[in-house]
Amino acid sequence: MKNKVLLQIIPWIIPFLFIVGWHIVSTNEWISTKLLPAPLTILKSAYHLVVSGELIYHMQVSVTRALVGLLIGGGLGFILGVANGVSKYLYLFTDTSIQMIRNIPNLALVPLIIIWFGIDEGAKIFLVSIGVMFPVYINTLHGLKNIDPGFIEMGRMYGLKGWNLFKEILLPGALPSVFVGLRYALGIMWITLIVAETIATTRGVGYLAMTAQQFMQSDIIIITIILYALFGKLADLLARFGERKVLRWHKSYNR
């Protein structure tokens, strides 16, 4: 029991020490509080934003953009990964083009996306979708390509083919790699969303940060940074939870 409690405490030691150090630096004014407000100042500002409903509103907008982009981009990446993983000819036909697009930085696409979609929600969701698609695609493809051929042959010996072979052998064998891609994509999702929300907008956590920058409100900017960090951590925890549930049959997740 003590070991379990200790294991739960250890990951939070560094964040705790960071906050303590931050408080000491701010209290002694080793750094100007205009540049680095004290933790209590941040908490008070966050409280006022929550009570006014402003923070919750912008959080809902950002989370919606992120989830819609994840569903579109992640779904497309998974489908392409599966298609190229099971079809040699489709892989030869499309993979080179996909890899070329993957290496284009998201920031380089922003001017073109604004021309295509304007500054509405479509532009932001498109950027997030592009960002999350490639990690899911690459890891899904990698998972299918690295399945032991012996398992596939054994499945065929038992009469499995087509959809049944995919469902019983290929998909379970690729799932560990798919979840790695999903967890990586979740991190990319928030990074891309930050970029997307710098495009002219009046809603979202990014808008809150940009407005705070104009008025030199460093406490609000720090709140938005903390929010993105918490979003990323929560998304990773949910992905790991799903990973453990779906892959509980796998020896690496059944310890």
N, C-alpha and C positions, 0 to 999 in steps of 0.2 A: 504493500500500500504506500509506504514511504517513498519507494523508488518511483512509483507512478506519479506521485505529487511532485517529486523532484524533477522528473522528466517534463512535466507540464510547466514548471517554473523556469527552467534553464533557458528556453527560447526568448523569454521576456527580460532577461537580465540586462542585455545590452540596451534595449529601448529604455528601460528604467534608469540605467546609469546615464544615458544620453539626456533624459529629461531633467535629472538631478543636476548634471553639469550645466545644462541650458539655464536652469533656474538660478544657479550660483552666478553664472556670467551676467545674466540680466539684472539680478538683485544688486550686484556690486558695480553695475554699469561699466564693465570692462569693454562692452560694445554698446553703442548708442541704442536705446530702446526704440528709436525710430527705425533702425535697421533690423533689430532683433527684439521684438516685444517679449515680455516675460510669459511663461506658460499660463499663468493665471489671467493675464490680459487676453491671451488667445481663447481661453475657456469662456471668459465673459463675452467676447465678441461672438463666439459660436453660439452661446446661449441666446443672445439677442437675435441672431439670425434665425435660430430655430423657432423661438417664440413668435417672431414676426411672420413665420411661414416661408420666408424668402429662401432659406437654405434648402428646405424640403422640396420646394418647387423646382429649383435648379438641379437638385440631385435626381429627382424623378425624370427630368428631361434628359440628363446625361446618361442615366442607366438605361432608359428606353432606347436611345440612339445606339448605345453599346450592344444591347441585347439583339436588336434588329439587325445590326451589322454582323454580329456573331452568327446569328441564324442563317443569314444569306451567304456570307463569305465562308463560314465553317461548313455549311451544307454543301456548297459548291465545291469546296476543296476536298471534302470527303468523297463526293460522287466522282470527281475527276481522279482522285487517288485510287479508288476502287476500280474504275473503268480502265485506267492505265496499268493497274496492278494485275488484272486478269486478262488483258488483251495486249499481246505483244505488238500487234500492228497499230493499235490506237496509241500505245506508248510511243512508238517510233514517229507517229504522225504529229502528236501534240506536245510531247514533253519538252522539246527544244524551245518551242514558242513560249510555253509556260515559264520556263527557266529564264528566258530573256525578259519577260514582263516582270518576273519576281525581283530582278536586280535593278529595276527602276525605283529610285527613292520616292517615297510618298510625297515629299515636299515638292519634287519636280513635277508631280501631277496636278498640284493645286491650281495653277493658272488655267490649265485645260479643263479641269473639273468645274471650275467656276463658269467657264464659257458654256460647258455642256448643261450643267444643272442649275446655274445661278448660285445664289447664296442660301437657298432653302434647305430643308432637311435632307433632300436627296443627295446633295454634295457631301454632307457629313457622313451619312450612312454608307455611301459609296466608298469613301476613304477607309472607313472602319472595315468594310467588307473585303476590300483589297488587302488590307493589312493582315487580317486573320486567315484569309484563304490559303496562303502559301505554306505556313507551318503545318496546317492540317493536311494539306495535299502531300507534302514531302514525307511526313511521318506515316500517313496512311499507305502511301506507295512503298515506303521502306519496310513497313510491317508485312505487307503482302509479299514483297520480293524476297524476304528473308525467312519465310516459313519453311521448315524442314520438308524437303520433297518426300521423305519417307512417310510423313503424316498424310500427305495428299494421296500417295500411292495406296496407303492402308485404307483410306476412305473410299477410294475407287474399288478396292477389293471387296468392301462391304456393300457395294452397289450405289455409293453416293455419287451424284453428278449434278451439274447445273446448280440450281438454287440450293439444293440440299447440301452439296459439297461446300458451297460458299458459307452457308449458315452454320454448318457443324465443324468445319475445318479452317477455312480461310479467314472468316471474320473473327472467331475467337483467337486465332493465332496472331492476327494483326492488332487486336485491341490494345495490348500494352503500349505499342508504338503510337496508336491513335490517341491514347490519353496523354502521352508525352507531347504530341503535337497540339492537343487541346489546351494543355496547361501553358505551353509556350505562346499559343495564340491569344490566350486570355491576357497575358502581359502585353503583347503587341497591341491588343484591342484598346487598352487604356492609353498607351503611348500615342497611338494613332488618333484617338478621340481628342487628346489634348491639342494635337495639330489641327484637327478638324474644327474644333471649337474656337480657334483663332480666326477662322473665316467669319466675316461680318455676321453677327448674330445677336439676339437679344435674350437668349435663354441658355441655360446650362452652366455647369461649374466653371468651364473655361471662360464664359462671358463674365462670371463673377470675378474671376482672377484678373481679366483684362480691365474691367471697370475699376477694380481696386488699384491696379497699377497706375491708372490715370490720376487717381486721387492720393497716391502714395500711401495707401492703407496696407502696410506690410503684414498686419495681423490677419487681414482677410486673405491675402495671398498665401500665407502659411496655412490657413485653414483649408484652402483649396488643395494645397500640396498634400496635407495630411489625409484629406478625403480621397484623393487619387490613390494614395498608399493603402488606405483601408479598403477601398474598392478592390484593388489588386489582391490584397491578402484574403479577403472574403471569397473572391472568385476562385483563388487557388485552393482554399479550404473546401469549397463545394466540389471542385473538380477532383480533389484527392478523396473526398468522401464517396463520390460516385465511382471513382476508380476502385476503391476497396470493395464496394458493394458488387459491382459488375464483375470484377476479377477475383472474387473470393475463392474461386476454384484454382487459381494460379498459385503455385508454391511460393512465389516471391511476395504475394499479398496475403498469404494465409498463415503468417507467423504470429 
